[in-house]
Amino acid sequence: MFRVFEMKSSTENIPETEIDCIAFTGSIFALYSEHYKTEYNSAYRPMREALGIRPYDWFCDGGASLEENPDIFLLLEDNDLVGSVACYKNELDDLFVRNRYKGKGYGRKLMLWGMKHIAAQGYKDVILHVAEWNKNAVQMYVNEGFIITGQEEIG
């Protein structure tokens, strides 16, 4: 069993971030879909293995499919995939940063960009769900003003 926190923050007074993300559609999807799947699997595999969540690689042969999605946004640097964040209505989801870019503030930048995107859609609050196992992410969210509003035991 493992615990997942629901966390919430206001969309007011979100700090600025200098990044710009691109919707995962059209030519961007065509160019980056295989790379996205590989990096998504790489980012989430350690947690999925530690928590016994199968499949360990979400995008695998015969597993989940990936389609163009205007709610998924990529952060590119010199045409290299840095990371991604999904914004489903007022929920931040699937935020990841590739290993080679970790420790450089990109996780925070993606989170802030996603929050601003959600605010621009007219939502007053942002919610997200994060496994307690992912202590770095939990701490980042708390540091940026998210509060735990619920928890669920899974497994």
Buried (B, 14 or more C-beta within 10 A) or exposed (E): EBBBBBBBBBBEEBEEBEBEBBBBBEEBBEBBBEEBBBBBBEBBBEBBEEBEBEBBBBBEEEEEEBEEEEBBBBBBEEEEBBBBBBBEEBBBBBBBBBEEBBEEBBBBBBBBBBBBBBBEEEBEBBBBBBBBBBEEBBEBBBEBBBEBEEEEEEE
